[in-house]
Amino acid sequence: MGNLLLGAATLSASDLQTILPVVVIHGILIIVAMVDLIRNWNVRKAKILWIIVMVMIQIVGPIVYFIFGRGKKDEKVISR
């Protein structure tokens, strides 16, 4: 009892406790990165490529997007 049969592998409760935080963090990273990409759709370049990178390169994809894909935000200059 307490084991989850997943394909040919069996995951115990302690395995799930180890894997679950990583899966949750991955889900949060993908959601936040996708929301940022969609909000700035007109500004971003290679949008479809970034979607593929975020989805296909698991945990690292969204992090790479935040480092390289977002670019620098335009600084707003307030004139007096």
N, C-alpha and C positions, 0 to 999 in steps of 0.2 A: 504494500500500500504506500502511496506517496510518490510513486514513480510515474513518469509520463512517457509513454511510448511514442517516439517521434521517428518514423522511418525504421531504420535498423538500430538506432541508438536509443538508449533509455536514459532519461534525465531524472535525477533524484531531486528532492526538495532543495538540497544545498546547491545543486547545480543551477536550479532556477533562481535562487536567491542571488547567485553570482551574475547570471546573465541578464536578469530583468532590469537592473539599473542601466546597463549599457544599452539595452533596447529602448528604454524610456528616453534616455539622453539623445540617442540617435533620432528618435521620432520628433522630439522637441527641436533639435537642430534643423531637421529637414523642413518642418513646418515654418519655423522662423525665417529660414533662408528663402523658402518659396514665397512667403508673404512679402518679404523685402523685395524680391525680384518682381513680383506682380505689381506692387505699389510704385515701383520705379521702372515700369516696363518701357516707357518711351526714352528713358535715359540710358539704360543698359545696352551694351553691345553683346552680340552672340548669345542671345537669350535662350534659344533652344539648346545650344551647347552647354550652357550652365545648368539647365534642367537635367540634361543627360548626366553631367558630371555629378550633380547632387544625388541623383537616384542610383547611379551605377557604382560609384566609388564610396560605398557605405559611409562610415563615420567621417572619413577624411574629406569627402566631397563638399558638404556644407561648410566645413572649416576653410577649405581652399577658396570657396566662393566668398566668404567673409573677408579673407585676407587679400585676394587678388581681384575678385569680380566686382566688388562694390566700388572700388576706386575712391578717390577723395571727394568728399562732398563740397559743393560750391559754397564758399564763404559768402555770406550776405553782407554787403557793405552798406552801412547806414550813412547817408550823406546829410550834412547839416546845413 
